[in-house]
Amino acid sequence: MSGTPHAGLDHPARRSADAKLCLEFVNTVAWRNSAAPEEKLPSAHALVDWCTGAGLIGARDRSRLAAALADAPAADRLYRTALGFRDATYRLLRARIDGRSGAAADFAALNTVIAAMPQRQVLAPGPEGIGWHDTGRPASALDMLAPLVWSAADLLSGPRAERVKQCADPKGCGWLFLDESRTGTRRWCSMGDCGNRAKARRHYERSRAGLG
């Protein structure tokens, strides 16, 4: 990934590549299946803010990244790389849900980003717990995506991929989630949100039918 801004990032213990982490990133597009999807990461700076909130980078590295992203072309390359990875991951997971193998172009996009990531070389303790360290090369701004990329690769290649579902909200929520219910019949990204709306809608329809 030539041209990616080098911000002199430290080598903190990186957040564990939990399967849900890449789904959180994929879900930064809201209402994906509606007529008007909502982009929650409209800029490179919004991307850095999200990564900070997700615990992928610390406050000091965030400041360094903000300075590096003053280079508009480099910031745009980082941003397009991140969103290209995100959308390829979504399409591959969506293909898995549909029982398809996924497009070669999406695998190529994901593998290109995987190749640019640091290797999981050193497992060691740190201030925030045990995590992966990479000390084999200079860190770059792109490295903040490493836990997301590892998460996506591990999820797609592992048994939990069968548990990935897409919210059944008829208004087009489109969020992906891991169905970890015992019966494997969960339909909503959240019972407190889309699930409650569906429940209220069914109640309303039954009430109307009763009045008829």
C-alpha positions as CSV (number, residue, x, y, z in Angstrom):
1,M,0.0,0.0,0.0
2,S,2.4,2.7,-1.2
3,G,1.5,6.2,-0.3
4,T,-0.2,5.4,3.0
5,P,0.6,8.0,5.6
6,H,3.3,7.0,8.1
7,A,2.4,8.6,11.4
8,G,5.1,7.0,13.6
9,L,2.6,5.0,15.5
10,D,3.7,3.2,18.6
11,H,3.4,-0.6,18.9
12,P,0.8,-1.1,21.5
13,A,-0.8,-4.4,22.3
14,R,-3.4,-4.6,19.6
15,R,-7.0,-5.4,20.5
16,S,-7.8,-9.1,20.1
17,A,-9.4,-9.9,16.8
18,D,-12.8,-10.9,18.1
19,A,-15.2,-12.0,15.4
20,K,-17.7,-9.3,16.4
21,L,-15.1,-6.6,15.8
22,C,-15.3,-6.8,12.0
23,L,-19.1,-6.9,12.2
24,E,-19.0,-3.6,14.1
25,F,-17.0,-2.1,11.4
26,V,-19.2,-3.5,8.6
27,N,-22.2,-2.0,10.4
28,T,-20.8,1.5,10.0
29,V,-23.2,1.6,7.1
30,A,-26.7,1.9,8.5
31,W,-29.9,1.0,6.7
32,R,-27.8,-0.8,4.1
33,N,-30.8,-2.5,2.6
34,S,-32.9,0.6,2.4
35,A,-33.3,3.1,-0.4
36,A,-31.1,5.5,1.5
37,P,-28.1,3.8,3.2
38,E,-26.4,6.0,5.8
39,E,-22.6,6.2,5.8
40,K,-21.3,6.6,9.4
41,L,-17.7,7.2,8.3
42,P,-17.9,10.1,5.9
43,S,-14.2,11.0,6.1
44,A,-10.7,9.8,7.1
45,H,-11.0,11.7,10.4
46,A,-14.3,10.0,11.1
47,L,-12.5,6.7,10.5
48,V,-9.8,7.6,13.0
49,D,-12.5,8.7,15.5
50,W,-14.2,5.3,15.1
51,C,-11.0,3.4,15.5
52,T,-10.2,5.4,18.7
53,G,-13.7,4.6,20.1
54,A,-13.3,1.0,19.3
55,G,-10.0,0.8,21.2
56,L,-7.8,0.2,18.1
57,I,-5.6,3.2,18.8
58,G,-4.8,5.3,21.8
59,A,-5.1,9.1,22.3
60,R,-1.5,9.8,21.5
61,D,-1.6,7.8,18.2
62,R,-4.8,9.5,17.4
63,S,-3.1,12.9,17.6
64,R,-0.3,11.7,15.4
65,L,-2.7,10.3,12.9
66,A,-4.6,13.6,12.8
67,A,-1.4,15.4,11.9
68,A,-0.5,12.8,9.2
69,L,-4.0,13.0,7.7
70,A,-3.4,16.7,6.9
71,D,-1.9,15.2,3.7
72,A,-5.2,15.1,1.8
73,P,-4.2,12.6,-0.9
74,A,-2.7,10.2,1.6
75,A,-5.7,10.5,3.9
76,D,-7.9,9.7,0.9
77,R,-5.9,6.6,0.1
78,L,-6.2,5.4,3.7
79,Y,-9.9,6.1,3.8
80,R,-10.6,4.4,0.5
81,T,-8.5,1.3,1.6
82,A,-10.5,1.0,4.8
83,L,-13.9,1.4,3.2
84,G,-12.9,-0.9,0.4
85,F,-12.0,-3.5,2.9
86,R,-15.2,-3.0,4.8
87,D,-17.4,-3.3,1.8
88,A,-15.6,-6.4,0.5
89,T,-16.0,-8.0,3.9
90,Y,-19.7,-7.3,3.9
91,R,-20.1,-8.8,0.4
92,L,-18.2,-11.9,1.3
93,L,-20.2,-12.4,4.5
94,R,-23.4,-11.7,2.6
95,A,-22.4,-14.3,0.0
96,R,-21.8,-16.8,2.9
97,I,-25.3,-16.1,4.2
98,D,-26.7,-16.8,0.8
99,G,-24.7,-20.0,0.4
100,R,-22.4,-18.5,-2.3
101,S,-18.6,-18.6,-2.4
102,G,-18.1,-14.9,-2.9
103,A,-16.7,-12.9,-5.7
104,A,-13.0,-13.3,-6.7
105,A,-12.6,-9.5,-6.7
106,D,-13.7,-9.3,-3.1
107,F,-11.3,-12.0,-2.0
108,A,-8.6,-10.1,-3.9
109,A,-9.4,-6.9,-2.2
110,L,-9.4,-8.5,1.2
111,N,-6.1,-10.4,0.6
112,T,-4.4,-7.1,-0.6
113,V,-5.2,-5.5,2.8
114,I,-4.2,-8.7,4.7
115,A,-0.8,-8.6,3.0
116,A,-0.3,-5.0,4.1
117,M,-1.0,-5.8,7.8
118,P,1.7,-6.5,10.4
119,Q,2.2,-10.1,11.2
120,R,1.0,-11.3,14.6
121,Q,4.5,-11.9,15.7
122,V,4.9,-11.3,19.4
123,L,2.3,-12.0,22.1
124,A,3.1,-10.0,25.2
125,P,1.5,-8.2,28.2
126,G,0.9,-4.5,28.1
127,P,-0.9,-1.8,30.1
128,E,-4.3,-2.8,28.7
129,G,-3.7,-6.6,28.9
130,I,-2.2,-9.3,26.7
131,G,-2.1,-8.5,23.0
132,W,-0.2,-8.9,19.7
133,H,2.9,-6.8,19.1
134,D,4.7,-6.2,15.9
135,T,8.2,-4.9,16.1
136,G,9.5,-6.1,12.7
137,R,8.9,-3.0,10.7
138,P,8.0,0.7,11.1
139,A,4.4,1.2,12.0
140,S,2.0,3.0,9.6
141,A,-1.4,4.6,9.8
142,L,-2.8,1.6,8.0
143,D,-1.8,-0.6,11.0
144,M,-4.8,0.6,13.0
145,L,-6.9,-1.6,10.8
146,A,-5.0,-4.7,11.7
147,P,-7.4,-6.1,14.4
148,L,-10.4,-5.5,12.0
149,V,-8.6,-7.3,9.1
150,W,-7.6,-10.2,11.4
151,S,-11.1,-10.4,12.7
152,A,-12.6,-10.6,9.2
153,A,-10.1,-13.2,8.0
154,D,-10.7,-15.4,11.1
155,L,-14.4,-15.1,10.9
156,L,-14.7,-15.9,7.2
157,S,-12.4,-18.9,7.5
158,G,-13.8,-20.2,10.8
159,P,-16.9,-22.1,12.0
160,R,-18.6,-19.0,13.4
161,A,-19.2,-17.7,9.8
162,E,-22.2,-20.0,9.8
163,R,-23.6,-17.9,12.7
164,V,-23.5,-14.6,10.8
165,K,-27.0,-13.3,9.8
166,Q,-28.4,-10.1,8.5
167,C,-31.1,-8.2,10.4
168,A,-34.6,-9.1,9.0
169,D,-36.0,-5.6,9.7
170,P,-38.3,-4.9,6.7
171,K,-37.3,-1.3,6.6
172,G,-33.8,-2.3,5.5
173,C,-31.6,-2.1,8.6
174,G,-29.1,-4.5,7.0
175,W,-26.8,-4.9,10.0
176,L,-24.9,-8.2,10.3
177,F,-24.8,-10.0,13.6
178,L,-23.6,-13.3,15.2
179,D,-26.6,-15.5,16.1
180,E,-25.3,-17.0,19.3
181,S,-28.8,-18.1,20.5
182,R,-29.2,-21.7,21.5
183,T,-31.8,-22.4,18.8
184,G,-30.1,-20.4,16.1
185,T,-33.3,-18.6,15.2
186,R,-32.5,-15.0,16.0
187,R,-33.7,-12.6,13.3
188,W,-32.9,-9.1,14.6
189,C,-29.7,-7.2,15.1
190,S,-31.2,-6.1,18.5
191,M,-34.4,-7.0,20.2
192,G,-34.3,-3.5,21.8
193,D,-34.4,-1.8,18.4
194,C,-35.4,-3.6,15.3
195,G,-36.9,-6.5,17.2
196,N,-39.2,-4.2,19.2
197,R,-40.3,-2.4,16.1
198,A,-41.2,-5.7,14.5
199,K,-43.1,-6.7,17.6
200,A,-45.0,-3.4,17.7
201,R,-45.8,-3.7,14.0
202,R,-47.2,-7.2,14.4
203,H,-49.3,-6.1,17.4
204,Y,-50.6,-3.1,15.3
205,E,-51.5,-5.4,12.4
206,R,-53.3,-7.9,14.7
207,S,-55.3,-5.0,16.3
208,R,-56.3,-3.7,12.8
209,A,-57.4,-7.2,11.8
210,G,-59.4,-7.5,14.9
211,L,-61.2,-4.2,14.3
212,G,-62.0,-5.3,10.7
